[in-house]
Amino acid sequence: MSQAECPQKEPYVVELQPGSYWWCSCGRSKSQPFCDGSHAGTEFQPLEFKITEAKKYALCGCKQTHTPPFCDGTHKDL
């Protein structure tokens, strides 16, 4: 399996409203941390996740998290 690109070594802290979102898993999206279709032609697929509570979330920016799409601090070891 290929390694995802690392757009940044810190989380994207975003205010989200309840609903469905697509997290970029390849690291190529120009709309980080969300998918813009840049994964086309790769083995990567975006990850759909659902939010039920309006608040700030820390979404992984390094694409190496063990708890996608949420940051788990893995970027500290890169």
Secondary structure, 3 states (H helix, E strand, C coil): CCCCCCCCCCCEEEEECCEEEEECCCCCCCCCCECCCCCCCCCCCCEEEEECCCEEEEECCCCCCCCCCECCCHHHHC
